[in-house]
Amino acid sequence: MSTKQELISEMLEMQKKFIAYEQSGQFNAEEYYVGEWKAYRERYQELTNEVREIASKEANFWK
């Protein structure tokens, strides 16, 4: 199981990749939603879900 920081680090790297893609002038909405970037979006959603789950457990731990 990954730690929250590892998951966040992966998310930040993914964000850098997307920002570079968007700023390159090559952005294509179709590719983003149904092409190569579909897997990117799915992985990013998985990461956000995992981080949210860990954070929720941490928050409840301290109550």
All heavy atoms as TSV, in Angstrom:
chain	resi	resn	atom	element	x	y	z
A	1	MET	N	N	0.843	-1.191	0.000
A	1	MET	CA	C	0.000	0.000	0.000
A	1	MET	C	C	0.883	1.248	0.000
A	1	MET	O	O	1.861	1.327	0.726
A	1	MET	CB	C	-0.927	-0.008	1.210
A	1	MET	CG	C	-1.797	1.216	1.300
A	1	MET	SD	S	-2.888	1.106	2.714
A	1	MET	CE	C	-4.239	2.016	2.050
A	2	SER	N	N	0.544	2.196	-0.800
A	2	SER	CA	C	1.295	3.435	-0.892
A	2	SER	C	C	0.908	4.371	0.247
A	2	SER	O	O	-0.205	4.335	0.752
A	2	SER	CB	C	1.024	4.137	-2.212
A	2	SER	OG	O	1.431	3.337	-3.293
A	3	THR	N	N	1.855	5.218	0.593
A	3	THR	CA	C	1.543	6.230	1.591
A	3	THR	C	C	0.860	7.409	0.912
A	3	THR	O	O	0.916	7.566	-0.311
A	3	THR	CB	C	2.821	6.737	2.286
A	3	THR	OG1	O	3.613	7.451	1.326
A	3	THR	CG2	C	3.621	5.605	2.896
A	4	LYS	N	N	0.223	8.213	1.728
A	4	LYS	CA	C	-0.458	9.387	1.185
A	4	LYS	C	C	0.528	10.273	0.426
A	4	LYS	O	O	0.222	10.761	-0.657
A	4	LYS	CB	C	-1.139	10.159	2.315
A	4	LYS	CG	C	-1.937	11.354	1.826
A	4	LYS	CD	C	-2.754	11.989	2.938
A	4	LYS	CE	C	-1.873	12.649	3.957
A	4	LYS	NZ	N	-2.591	13.446	4.957
A	5	GLN	N	N	1.725	10.470	0.980
A	5	GLN	CA	C	2.711	11.329	0.322
A	5	GLN	C	C	3.151	10.761	-1.031
A	5	GLN	O	O	3.327	11.503	-1.990
A	5	GLN	CB	C	3.925	11.557	1.226
A	5	GLN	CG	C	4.897	12.577	0.667
A	5	GLN	CD	C	4.233	13.932	0.408
A	5	GLN	OE1	O	3.518	14.462	1.242
A	5	GLN	NE2	N	4.452	14.487	-0.763
A	6	GLU	N	N	3.307	9.456	-1.120
A	6	GLU	CA	C	3.658	8.828	-2.404
A	6	GLU	C	C	2.554	9.054	-3.443
A	6	GLU	O	O	2.841	9.342	-4.613
A	6	GLU	CB	C	3.894	7.328	-2.226
A	6	GLU	CG	C	5.151	6.996	-1.467
A	6	GLU	CD	C	5.243	5.519	-1.097
A	6	GLU	OE1	O	4.204	4.852	-0.956
A	6	GLU	OE2	O	6.382	5.047	-0.949
A	7	LEU	N	N	1.317	8.914	-3.012
A	7	LEU	CA	C	0.189	9.128	-3.923
A	7	LEU	C	C	0.139	10.576	-4.388
A	7	LEU	O	O	-0.044	10.857	-5.580
A	7	LEU	CB	C	-1.121	8.751	-3.237
A	7	LEU	CG	C	-1.272	7.289	-2.836
A	7	LEU	CD1	C	-2.507	7.087	-1.961
A	7	LEU	CD2	C	-1.325	6.390	-4.050
A	8	ILE	N	N	0.327	11.501	-3.453
A	8	ILE	CA	C	0.317	12.917	-3.801
A	8	ILE	C	C	1.473	13.252	-4.734
A	8	ILE	O	O	1.298	14.010	-5.695
A	8	ILE	CB	C	0.332	13.792	-2.521
A	8	ILE	CG1	C	-1.005	13.637	-1.790
A	8	ILE	CG2	C	0.603	15.253	-2.857
A	8	ILE	CD1	C	-1.031	14.235	-0.396
A	9	SER	N	N	2.625	12.669	-4.499
A	9	SER	CA	C	3.777	12.901	-5.388
A	9	SER	C	C	3.471	12.435	-6.808
A	9	SER	O	O	3.806	13.119	-7.777
A	9	SER	CB	C	5.018	12.181	-4.857
A	9	SER	OG	O	5.452	12.774	-3.664
A	10	GLU	N	N	2.829	11.280	-6.926
A	10	GLU	CA	C	2.447	10.784	-8.255
A	10	GLU	C	C	1.459	11.746	-8.909
A	10	GLU	O	O	1.556	12.047	-10.104
A	10	GLU	CB	C	1.847	9.382	-8.165
A	10	GLU	CG	C	1.522	8.809	-9.529
A	10	GLU	CD	C	1.020	7.379	-9.504
A	10	GLU	OE1	O	1.111	6.699	-8.468
A	10	GLU	OE2	O	0.521	6.932	-10.559
A	11	MET	N	N	0.502	12.254	-8.127
A	11	MET	CA	C	-0.468	13.204	-8.660
A	11	MET	C	C	0.220	14.473	-9.158
A	11	MET	O	O	-0.122	14.997	-10.225
A	11	MET	CB	C	-1.504	13.559	-7.593
A	11	MET	CG	C	-2.427	12.417	-7.239
A	11	MET	SD	S	-3.508	12.795	-5.837
A	11	MET	CE	C	-4.633	13.944	-6.633
A	12	LEU	N	N	1.186	14.964	-8.408
A	12	LEU	CA	C	1.907	16.176	-8.812
A	12	LEU	C	C	2.685	15.953	-10.107
A	12	LEU	O	O	2.715	16.828	-10.979
A	12	LEU	CB	C	2.831	16.650	-7.695
A	12	LEU	CG	C	2.118	17.201	-6.460
A	12	LEU	CD1	C	3.122	17.453	-5.343
A	12	LEU	CD2	C	1.335	18.450	-6.791
A	13	GLU	N	N	3.305	14.793	-10.246
A	13	GLU	CA	C	4.016	14.471	-11.492
A	13	GLU	C	C	3.032	14.402	-12.663
A	13	GLU	O	O	3.335	14.874	-13.761
A	13	GLU	CB	C	4.790	13.152	-11.355
A	13	GLU	CG	C	6.021	13.265	-10.499
A	13	GLU	CD	C	7.008	14.303	-11.007
A	13	GLU	OE1	O	7.301	14.327	-12.222
A	13	GLU	OE2	O	7.488	15.101	-10.182
A	14	MET	N	N	1.880	13.826	-12.413
A	14	MET	CA	C	0.863	13.758	-13.461
A	14	MET	C	C	0.393	15.159	-13.843
A	14	MET	O	O	0.189	15.452	-15.026
A	14	MET	CB	C	-0.312	12.902	-12.996
A	14	MET	CG	C	0.016	11.436	-12.881
A	14	MET	SD	S	-1.384	10.448	-12.308
A	14	MET	CE	C	-2.388	10.420	-13.818
A	15	GLN	N	N	0.234	16.023	-12.864
A	15	GLN	CA	C	-0.188	17.395	-13.134
A	15	GLN	C	C	0.852	18.118	-13.987
A	15	GLN	O	O	0.489	18.839	-14.927
A	15	GLN	CB	C	-0.424	18.154	-11.831
A	15	GLN	CG	C	-1.669	17.732	-11.124
A	15	GLN	CD	C	-1.825	18.401	-9.766
A	15	GLN	OE1	O	-1.024	19.228	-9.360
A	15	GLN	NE2	N	-2.872	18.036	-9.054
A	16	LYS	N	N	2.131	17.917	-13.691
A	16	LYS	CA	C	3.200	18.538	-14.492
A	16	LYS	C	C	3.110	18.076	-15.945
A	16	LYS	O	O	3.252	18.870	-16.871
A	16	LYS	CB	C	4.573	18.183	-13.928
A	16	LYS	CG	C	4.914	18.880	-12.651
A	16	LYS	CD	C	6.290	18.445	-12.181
A	16	LYS	CE	C	6.589	18.912	-10.780
A	16	LYS	NZ	N	7.882	18.419	-10.307
A	17	LYS	N	N	2.871	16.776	-16.126
A	17	LYS	CA	C	2.762	16.224	-17.483
A	17	LYS	C	C	1.581	16.852	-18.218
A	17	LYS	O	O	1.700	17.244	-19.381
A	17	LYS	CB	C	2.592	14.700	-17.408
A	17	LYS	CG	C	2.452	14.047	-18.761
A	17	LYS	CD	C	2.257	12.539	-18.640
A	17	LYS	CE	C	2.061	11.914	-20.005
A	17	LYS	NZ	N	1.804	10.482	-19.943
A	18	PHE	N	N	0.444	16.968	-17.536
A	18	PHE	CA	C	-0.734	17.542	-18.177
A	18	PHE	C	C	-0.528	19.017	-18.499
A	18	PHE	O	O	-0.894	19.470	-19.589
A	18	PHE	CB	C	-1.986	17.370	-17.317
A	18	PHE	CG	C	-3.182	18.008	-17.961
A	18	PHE	CD1	C	-3.800	17.400	-19.039
A	18	PHE	CD2	C	-3.653	19.227	-17.531
A	18	PHE	CE1	C	-4.879	17.998	-19.665
A	18	PHE	CE2	C	-4.734	19.834	-18.148
A	18	PHE	CZ	C	-5.350	19.213	-19.220
A	19	ILE	N	N	0.055	19.766	-17.579
A	19	ILE	CA	C	0.294	21.195	-17.823
A	19	ILE	C	C	1.185	21.375	-19.043
A	19	ILE	O	O	0.934	22.230	-19.893
A	19	ILE	CB	C	0.890	21.874	-16.564
A	19	ILE	CG1	C	-0.191	21.968	-15.478
A	19	ILE	CG2	C	1.436	23.256	-16.895
A	19	ILE	CD1	C	0.346	22.334	-14.106
A	20	ALA	N	N	2.229	20.562	-19.147
A	20	ALA	CA	C	3.124	20.643	-20.313
A	20	ALA	C	C	2.344	20.328	-21.592
A	20	ALA	O	O	2.515	20.995	-22.616
A	20	ALA	CB	C	4.298	19.689	-20.143
A	21	TYR	N	N	1.492	19.327	-21.539
A	21	TYR	CA	C	0.671	18.949	-22.687
A	21	TYR	C	C	-0.260	20.096	-23.078
A	21	TYR	O	O	-0.348	20.484	-24.242
A	21	TYR	CB	C	-0.118	17.695	-22.343
A	21	TYR	CG	C	-1.209	17.298	-23.317
A	21	TYR	CD1	C	-0.926	17.076	-24.664
A	21	TYR	CD2	C	-2.513	17.108	-22.888
A	21	TYR	CE1	C	-1.935	16.682	-25.544
A	21	TYR	CE2	C	-3.509	16.714	-23.757
A	21	TYR	CZ	C	-3.212	16.505	-25.092
A	21	TYR	OH	O	-4.206	16.115	-25.958
A	22	GLU	N	N	-0.918	20.668	-22.088
A	22	GLU	CA	C	-1.868	21.744	-22.353
A	22	GLU	C	C	-1.170	22.979	-22.927
A	22	GLU	O	O	-1.652	23.606	-23.865
A	22	GLU	CB	C	-2.597	22.104	-21.053
A	22	GLU	CG	C	-3.699	23.109	-21.230
A	22	GLU	CD	C	-4.416	23.390	-19.934
A	22	GLU	OE1	O	-3.753	23.491	-18.881
A	22	GLU	OE2	O	-5.635	23.517	-19.976
A	23	GLN	N	N	-0.002	23.299	-22.402
A	23	GLN	CA	C	0.719	24.489	-22.845
A	23	GLN	C	C	1.457	24.285	-24.165
A	23	GLN	O	O	1.886	25.254	-24.784
A	23	GLN	CB	C	1.692	24.942	-21.761
A	23	GLN	CG	C	0.975	25.465	-20.530
A	23	GLN	CD	C	1.913	25.853	-19.409
A	23	GLN	OE1	O	3.094	25.544	-19.414
A	23	GLN	NE2	N	1.377	26.547	-18.421
A	24	SER	N	N	1.573	23.048	-24.607
A	24	SER	CA	C	2.296	22.756	-25.840
A	24	SER	C	C	1.524	23.172	-27.091
A	24	SER	O	O	2.083	23.190	-28.183
A	24	SER	CB	C	2.598	21.261	-25.934
A	24	SER	OG	O	1.412	20.530	-26.230
A	25	GLY	N	N	0.241	23.449	-26.927
A	25	GLY	CA	C	-0.593	23.764	-28.082
A	25	GLY	C	C	-1.091	22.508	-28.779
A	25	GLY	O	O	-1.778	22.579	-29.790
A	26	GLN	N	N	-0.757	21.342	-28.239
A	26	GLN	CA	C	-1.158	20.065	-28.830
A	26	GLN	C	C	-2.438	19.503	-28.207
A	26	GLN	O	O	-2.892	18.434	-28.593
A	26	GLN	CB	C	-0.030	19.038	-28.637
A	26	GLN	CG	C	1.299	19.447	-29.200
A	26	GLN	CD	C	1.284	19.481	-30.717
A	26	GLN	OE1	O	0.674	18.629	-31.344
A	26	GLN	NE2	N	1.963	20.455	-31.287
A	27	PHE	N	N	-2.986	20.211	-27.224
A	27	PHE	CA	C	-4.156	19.695	-26.515
A	27	PHE	C	C	-5.275	19.389	-27.494
A	27	PHE	O	O	-5.621	20.191	-28.348
A	27	PHE	CB	C	-4.643	20.698	-25.466
A	27	PHE	CG	C	-5.831	20.199	-24.692
A	27	PHE	CD1	C	-5.665	19.342	-23.638
A	27	PHE	CD2	C	-7.115	20.584	-25.045
A	27	PHE	CE1	C	-6.766	18.858	-22.914
A	27	PHE	CE2	C	-8.222	20.116	-24.335
A	27	PHE	CZ	C	-8.042	19.255	-23.269
A	28	ASN	N	N	-5.852	18.215	-27.333
A	28	ASN	CA	C	-6.943	17.756	-28.181
A	28	ASN	C	C	-8.001	17.157	-27.251
A	28	ASN	O	O	-7.744	16.162	-26.582
A	28	ASN	CB	C	-6.417	16.714	-29.160
A	28	ASN	CG	C	-7.494	16.116	-30.024
A	28	ASN	OD1	O	-8.497	15.611	-29.524
A	28	ASN	ND2	N	-7.276	16.143	-31.321
A	29	ALA	N	N	-9.167	17.777	-27.190
A	29	ALA	CA	C	-10.208	17.332	-26.262
A	29	ALA	C	C	-10.603	15.878	-26.496
A	29	ALA	O	O	-10.842	15.133	-25.546
A	29	ALA	CB	C	-11.424	18.238	-26.369
A	30	GLU	N	N	-10.674	15.466	-27.753
A	30	GLU	CA	C	-11.046	14.076	-28.027
A	30	GLU	C	C	-10.027	13.109	-27.434
A	30	GLU	O	O	-10.390	12.112	-26.820
A	30	GLU	CB	C	-11.180	13.843	-29.534
A	30	GLU	CG	C	-11.688	12.456	-29.853
A	30	GLU	CD	C	-11.952	12.241	-31.335
A	30	GLU	OE1	O	-12.049	13.222	-32.083
A	30	GLU	OE2	O	-12.045	11.075	-31.719
A	31	GLU	N	N	-8.737	13.402	-27.617
A	31	GLU	CA	C	-7.683	12.559	-27.033
A	31	GLU	C	C	-7.765	12.557	-25.516
A	31	GLU	O	O	-7.502	11.552	-24.866
A	31	GLU	CB	C	-6.290	13.033	-27.469
A	31	GLU	CG	C	-5.888	12.568	-28.838
A	31	GLU	CD	C	-5.771	11.058	-28.920
A	31	GLU	OE1	O	-5.126	10.432	-28.058
A	31	GLU	OE2	O	-6.364	10.489	-29.858
A	32	TYR	N	N	-8.119	13.695	-24.954
A	32	TYR	CA	C	-8.199	13.809	-23.497
A	32	TYR	C	C	-9.324	12.951	-22.933
A	32	TYR	O	O	-9.182	12.331	-21.891
A	32	TYR	CB	C	-8.390	15.270	-23.084
A	32	TYR	CG	C	-8.413	15.462	-21.591
A	32	TYR	CD1	C	-7.253	15.313	-20.845
A	32	TYR	CD2	C	-9.589	15.776	-20.929
A	32	TYR	CE1	C	-7.267	15.463	-19.468
A	32	TYR	CE2	C	-9.609	15.943	-19.555
A	32	TYR	CZ	C	-8.442	15.786	-18.838
A	32	TYR	OH	O	-8.452	15.944	-17.477
A	33	TYR	N	N	-10.444	12.896	-23.639
A	33	TYR	CA	C	-11.594	12.172	-23.103
A	33	TYR	C	C	-11.702	10.722	-23.555
A	33	TYR	O	O	-12.181	9.884	-22.810
A	33	TYR	CB	C	-12.889	12.926	-23.419
A	33	TYR	CG	C	-13.011	14.162	-22.573
A	33	TYR	CD1	C	-12.737	15.417	-23.107
A	33	TYR	CD2	C	-13.342	14.080	-21.233
A	33	TYR	CE1	C	-12.808	16.555	-22.311
A	33	TYR	CE2	C	-13.405	15.200	-20.436
A	33	TYR	CZ	C	-13.144	16.437	-20.985
A	33	TYR	OH	O	-13.199	17.552	-20.195
A	34	VAL	N	N	-11.271	10.399	-24.762
A	34	VAL	CA	C	-11.440	9.018	-25.232
A	34	VAL	C	C	-10.156	8.401	-25.769
A	34	VAL	O	O	-10.124	7.212	-26.050
A	34	VAL	CB	C	-12.539	8.914	-26.317
A	34	VAL	CG1	C	-13.881	9.302	-25.756
A	34	VAL	CG2	C	-12.206	9.732	-27.541
A	35	GLY	N	N	-9.120	9.174	-25.889
A	35	GLY	CA	C	-7.873	8.656	-26.442
A	35	GLY	C	C	-6.845	8.334	-25.374
A	35	GLY	O	O	-7.170	7.851	-24.285
A	36	GLU	N	N	-5.607	8.625	-25.692
A	36	GLU	CA	C	-4.466	8.315	-24.830
A	36	GLU	C	C	-4.633	8.853	-23.409
A	36	GLU	O	O	-4.239	8.209	-22.446
A	36	GLU	CB	C	-3.202	8.922	-25.453
A	36	GLU	CG	C	-1.990	8.868	-24.566
A	36	GLU	CD	C	-0.832	9.671	-25.111
A	36	GLU	OE1	O	-0.849	10.077	-26.274
A	36	GLU	OE2	O	0.104	9.893	-24.344
A	37	TRP	N	N	-5.232	9.995	-23.280
A	37	TRP	CA	C	-5.346	10.632	-21.964
A	37	TRP	C	C	-6.470	10.069	-21.108
A	37	TRP	O	O	-6.594	10.390	-19.932
A	37	TRP	CB	C	-5.479	12.146	-22.139
A	37	TRP	CG	C	-4.165	12.739	-22.532
A	37	TRP	CD1	C	-3.664	12.837	-23.794
A	37	TRP	CD2	C	-3.159	13.262	-21.670
A	37	TRP	NE1	N	-2.425	13.403	-23.773
A	37	TRP	CE2	C	-2.089	13.675	-22.478
A	37	TRP	CE3	C	-3.076	13.427	-20.295
A	37	TRP	CZ2	C	-0.935	14.241	-21.945
A	37	TRP	CZ3	C	-1.931	13.994	-19.765
A	37	TRP	CH2	C	-0.867	14.383	-20.592
A	38	LYS	N	N	-7.279	9.188	-21.671
A	38	LYS	CA	C	-8.352	8.566	-20.876
A	38	LYS	C	C	-7.756	7.776	-19.711
A	38	LYS	O	O	-8.231	7.871	-18.577
A	38	LYS	CB	C	-9.211	7.666	-21.753
A	38	LYS	CG	C	-10.378	7.075	-20.998
A	38	LYS	CD	C	-11.251	6.188	-21.881
A	38	LYS	CE	C	-12.434	5.720	-21.073
A	38	LYS	NZ	N	-12.831	4.389	-21.390
A	39	ALA	N	N	-6.711	7.018	-19.959
A	39	ALA	CA	C	-6.052	6.249	-18.895
A	39	ALA	C	C	-5.458	7.186	-17.846
A	39	ALA	O	O	-5.487	6.886	-16.652
A	39	ALA	CB	C	-4.970	5.343	-19.479
A	40	TYR	N	N	-4.922	8.314	-18.296
A	40	TYR	CA	C	-4.386	9.324	-17.376
A	40	TYR	C	C	-5.496	9.790	-16.433
A	40	TYR	O	O	-5.324	9.821	-15.212
A	40	TYR	CB	C	-3.846	10.504	-18.187
A	40	TYR	CG	C	-3.561	11.750	-17.386
A	40	TYR	CD1	C	-2.291	11.989	-16.884
A	40	TYR	CD2	C	-4.564	12.685	-17.125
A	40	TYR	CE1	C	-2.021	13.137	-16.139
A	40	TYR	CE2	C	-4.305	13.828	-16.381
A	40	TYR	CZ	C	-3.034	14.049	-15.893
A	40	TYR	OH	O	-2.781	15.173	-15.155
A	41	ARG	N	N	-6.638	10.163	-16.991
A	41	ARG	CA	C	-7.750	10.653	-16.175
A	41	ARG	C	C	-8.233	9.589	-15.196
A	41	ARG	O	O	-8.508	9.878	-14.033
A	41	ARG	CB	C	-8.905	11.134	-17.053
A	41	ARG	CG	C	-8.605	12.393	-17.828
A	41	ARG	CD	C	-9.792	12.927	-18.625
A	41	ARG	NE	N	-10.431	11.937	-19.475
A	41	ARG	CZ	C	-11.561	11.295	-19.197
A	41	ARG	NH1	N	-12.217	11.531	-18.098
A	41	ARG	NH2	N	-12.058	10.413	-20.031
A	42	GLU	N	N	-8.307	8.347	-15.657
A	42	GLU	CA	C	-8.748	7.255	-14.787
A	42	GLU	C	C	-7.771	7.033	-13.638
A	42	GLU	O	O	-8.176	6.853	-12.487
A	42	GLU	CB	C	-8.931	5.974	-15.596
A	42	GLU	CG	C	-10.119	6.052	-16.536
A	42	GLU	CD	C	-10.205	4.902	-17.515
A	42	GLU	OE1	O	-9.230	4.104	-17.622
A	42	GLU	OE2	O	-11.239	4.797	-18.207
A	43	ARG	N	N	-6.478	7.053	-13.927
A	43	ARG	CA	C	-5.464	6.878	-12.880
A	43	ARG	C	C	-5.511	8.039	-11.893
A	43	ARG	O	O	-5.413	7.836	-10.682
A	43	ARG	CB	C	-4.055	6.754	-13.496
A	43	ARG	CG	C	-2.955	6.660	-12.468
A	43	ARG	CD	C	-3.090	5.438	-11.596
A	43	ARG	NE	N	-2.039	5.398	-10.593
A	43	ARG	CZ	C	-2.152	4.817	-9.412
A	43	ARG	NH1	N	-3.248	4.177	-9.093
A	43	ARG	NH2	N	-1.155	4.838	-8.556
A	44	TYR	N	N	-5.654	9.252	-12.400
A	44	TYR	CA	C	-5.715	10.412	-11.518
A	44	TYR	C	C	-6.915	10.301	-10.578
A	44	TYR	O	O	-6.809	10.579	-9.384
A	44	TYR	CB	C	-5.770	11.700	-12.337
A	44	TYR	CG	C	-5.435	12.911	-11.516
A	44	TYR	CD1	C	-4.104	13.307	-11.352
A	44	TYR	CD2	C	-6.419	13.651	-10.882
A	44	TYR	CE1	C	-3.778	14.403	-10.572
A	44	TYR	CE2	C	-6.102	14.754	-10.105
A	44	TYR	CZ	C	-4.779	15.120	-9.955
A	44	TYR	OH	O	-4.462	16.201	-9.179
A	45	GLN	N	N	-8.034	9.838	-11.095
A	45	GLN	CA	C	-9.225	9.657	-10.253
A	45	GLN	C	C	-8.978	8.598	-9.189
A	45	GLN	O	O	-9.380	8.756	-8.037
A	45	GLN	CB	C	-10.446	9.295	-11.098
A	45	GLN	CG	C	-11.731	9.243	-10.299
A	45	GLN	CD	C	-12.086	10.583	-9.690
A	45	GLN	OE1	O	-12.153	11.585	-10.376
A	45	GLN	NE2	N	-12.294	10.612	-8.385
A	46	GLU	N	N	-8.297	7.511	-9.553
A	46	GLU	CA	C	-7.951	6.480	-8.568
A	46	GLU	C	C	-7.105	7.076	-7.447
A	46	GLU	O	O	-7.332	6.788	-6.269
A	46	GLU	CB	C	-7.150	5.350	-9.229
A	46	GLU	CG	C	-7.935	4.450	-10.132
A	46	GLU	CD	C	-7.029	3.451	-10.850
A	46	GLU	OE1	O	-5.837	3.320	-10.491
A	46	GLU	OE2	O	-7.525	2.808	-11.789
A	47	LEU	N	N	-6.121	7.870	-7.832
A	47	LEU	CA	C	-5.244	8.489	-6.835
A	47	LEU	C	C	-6.024	9.412	-5.909
A	47	LEU	O	O	-5.825	9.380	-4.689
A	47	LEU	CB	C	-4.109	9.257	-7.524
A	47	LEU	CG	C	-3.081	8.405	-8.250
A	47	LEU	CD1	C	-2.185	9.277	-9.113
A	47	LEU	CD2	C	-2.262	7.602	-7.264
A	48	THR	N	N	-6.901	10.231	-6.471
A	48	THR	CA	C	-7.669	11.149	-5.621
A	48	THR	C	C	-8.559	10.373	-4.655
A	48	THR	O	O	-8.685	10.757	-3.488
A	48	THR	CB	C	-8.523	12.139	-6.442
A	48	THR	OG1	O	-9.429	11.429	-7.272
A	48	THR	CG2	C	-7.665	13.044	-7.291
A	49	ASN	N	N	-9.125	9.273	-5.116
A	49	ASN	CA	C	-9.961	8.451	-4.238
A	49	ASN	C	C	-9.138	7.854	-3.100
A	49	ASN	O	O	-9.576	7.839	-1.950
A	49	ASN	CB	C	-10.656	7.345	-5.024
A	49	ASN	CG	C	-11.702	7.870	-5.983
A	49	ASN	OD1	O	-12.165	8.999	-5.870
A	49	ASN	ND2	N	-12.056	7.050	-6.956
A	50	GLU	N	N	-7.943	7.358	-3.416
A	50	GLU	CA	C	-7.079	6.771	-2.393
A	50	GLU	C	C	-6.641	7.818	-1.374
A	50	GLU	O	O	-6.670	7.556	-0.169
A	50	GLU	CB	C	-5.848	6.125	-3.030
A	50	GLU	CG	C	-6.165	4.858	-3.801
A	50	GLU	CD	C	-4.906	4.221	-4.386
A	50	GLU	OE1	O	-3.940	4.005	-3.628
A	50	GLU	OE2	O	-4.895	3.960	-5.606
A	51	VAL	N	N	-6.250	8.990	-1.853
A	51	VAL	CA	C	-5.818	10.058	-0.940
A	51	VAL	C	C	-6.981	10.488	-0.052
A	51	VAL	O	O	-6.821	10.668	1.161
A	51	VAL	CB	C	-5.227	11.261	-1.717
A	51	VAL	CG1	C	-5.032	12.465	-0.802
A	51	VAL	CG2	C	-3.918	10.878	-2.375
A	52	ARG	N	N	-8.155	10.635	-0.627
A	52	ARG	CA	C	-9.330	11.021	0.157
A	52	ARG	C	C	-9.635	9.972	1.225
A	52	ARG	O	O	-9.938	10.307	2.377
A	52	ARG	CB	C	-10.534	11.221	-0.757
A	52	ARG	CG	C	-11.765	11.708	-0.014
A	52	ARG	CD	C	-12.974	11.966	-0.901
A	52	ARG	NE	N	-13.321	10.795	-1.680
A	52	ARG	CZ	C	-13.322	10.742	-3.006
A	52	ARG	NH1	N	-13.011	11.800	-3.721
A	52	ARG	NH2	N	-13.641	9.636	-3.647
A	53	GLU	N	N	-9.528	8.705	0.880
A	53	GLU	CA	C	-9.781	7.629	1.836
A	53	GLU	C	C	-8.779	7.671	2.990
A	53	GLU	O	O	-9.159	7.565	4.159
A	53	GLU	CB	C	-9.720	6.270	1.122
A	53	GLU	CG	C	-10.024	5.095	2.009
A	53	GLU	CD	C	-11.466	5.034	2.484
A	53	GLU	OE1	O	-12.348	5.559	1.791
A	53	GLU	OE2	O	-11.701	4.471	3.567
A	54	ILE	N	N	-7.514	7.842	2.676
A	54	ILE	CA	C	-6.478	7.920	3.716
A	54	ILE	C	C	-6.725	9.135	4.601
A	54	ILE	O	O	-6.661	9.041	5.832
A	54	ILE	CB	C	-5.074	7.976	3.084
A	54	ILE	CG1	C	-4.749	6.639	2.407
A	54	ILE	CG2	C	-4.020	8.315	4.147
A	54	ILE	CD1	C	-3.502	6.677	1.526
A	55	ALA	N	N	-7.005	10.276	3.982
A	55	ALA	CA	C	-7.230	11.507	4.746
A	55	ALA	C	C	-8.454	11.379	5.646
A	55	ALA	O	O	-8.441	11.869	6.780
A	55	ALA	CB	C	-7.376	12.696	3.798
A	56	SER	N	N	-9.491	10.721	5.169
A	56	SER	CA	C	-10.691	10.525	5.977
A	56	SER	C	C	-10.384	9.676	7.209
A	56	SER	O	O	-10.830	9.983	8.313
A	56	SER	CB	C	-11.788	9.839	5.167
A	56	SER	OG	O	-12.245	10.685	4.144
A	57	LYS	N	N	-9.605	8.623	7.011
A	57	LYS	CA	C	-9.217	7.768	8.141
A	57	LYS	C	C	-8.367	8.556	9.132
A	57	LYS	O	O	-8.536	8.424	10.342
A	57	LYS	CB	C	-8.466	6.532	7.641
A	57	LYS	CG	C	-9.363	5.541	6.960
A	57	LYS	CD	C	-8.572	4.363	6.437
A	57	LYS	CE	C	-9.494	3.399	5.677
A	57	LYS	NZ	N	-8.733	2.313	5.053
A	58	GLU	N	N	-7.448	9.367	8.617
A	58	GLU	CA	C	-6.603	10.186	9.495
A	58	GLU	C	C	-7.447	11.182	10.285
A	58	GLU	O	O	-7.236	11.369	11.482
A	58	GLU	CB	C	-5.550	10.939	8.690
A	58	GLU	CG	C	-4.483	10.056	8.113
A	58	GLU	CD	C	-3.531	10.813	7.186
A	58	GLU	OE1	O	-3.763	11.987	6.866
A	58	GLU	OE2	O	-2.523	10.186	6.802
A	59	ALA	N	N	-8.403	11.810	9.637
A	59	ALA	CA	C	-9.251	12.797	10.294
A	59	ALA	C	C	-10.078	12.145	11.398
A	59	ALA	O	O	-10.217	12.698	12.488
A	59	ALA	CB	C	-10.149	13.496	9.290
A	60	ASN	N	N	-10.625	10.989	11.126
A	60	ASN	CA	C	-11.432	10.286	12.132
A	60	ASN	C	C	-10.577	9.759	13.273
A	60	ASN	O	O	-11.046	9.639	14.398
A	60	ASN	CB	C	-12.208	9.136	11.491
A	60	ASN	CG	C	-13.331	9.633	10.619
A	60	ASN	OD1	O	-13.876	10.702	10.848
A	60	ASN	ND2	N	-13.687	8.854	9.616
A	61	PHE	N	N	-9.320	9.466	13.010
A	61	PHE	CA	C	-8.409	8.973	14.031
A	61	PHE	C	C	-8.229	9.980	15.153
A	61	PHE	O	O	-8.145	9.623	16.318
A	61	PHE	CB	C	-7.050	8.630	13.397
A	61	PHE	CG	C	-6.037	8.138	14.402
A	61	PHE	CD1	C	-6.075	6.840	14.857
A	61	PHE	CD2	C	-5.059	8.985	14.899
A	61	PHE	CE1	C	-5.154	6.382	15.777
A	61	PHE	CE2	C	-4.125	8.546	15.811
A	61	PHE	CZ	C	-4.178	7.231	16.260
A	62	TRP	N	N	-8.200	11.241	14.788
A	62	TRP	CA	C	-7.902	12.280	15.771
A	62	TRP	C	C	-9.135	12.813	16.479
A	62	TRP	O	O	-9.043	13.641	17.355
A	62	TRP	CB	C	-7.145	13.427	15.110
A	62	TRP	CG	C	-5.810	12.971	14.636
A	62	TRP	CD1	C	-5.433	12.774	13.348
A	62	TRP	CD2	C	-4.678	12.607	15.431
A	62	TRP	NE1	N	-4.146	12.305	13.284
A	62	TRP	CE2	C	-3.654	12.201	14.549
A	62	TRP	CE3	C	-4.446	12.583	16.794
A	62	TRP	CZ2	C	-2.399	11.781	15.002
A	62	TRP	CZ3	C	-3.181	12.179	17.238
A	62	TRP	CH2	C	-2.190	11.765	16.352
A	63	LYS	N	N	-10.313	12.332	16.134
A	63	LYS	CA	C	-11.552	12.829	16.767
A	63	LYS	C	C	-11.783	12.142	18.087
A	63	LYS	O	O	-11.425	11.047	18.330
A	63	LYS	CB	C	-12.742	12.639	15.841
A	63	LYS	CG	C	-12.709	13.595	14.700
A	63	LYS	CD	C	-13.950	13.446	13.855
A	63	LYS	CE	C	-13.930	14.472	12.749
A	63	LYS	NZ	N	-15.089	14.413	11.896
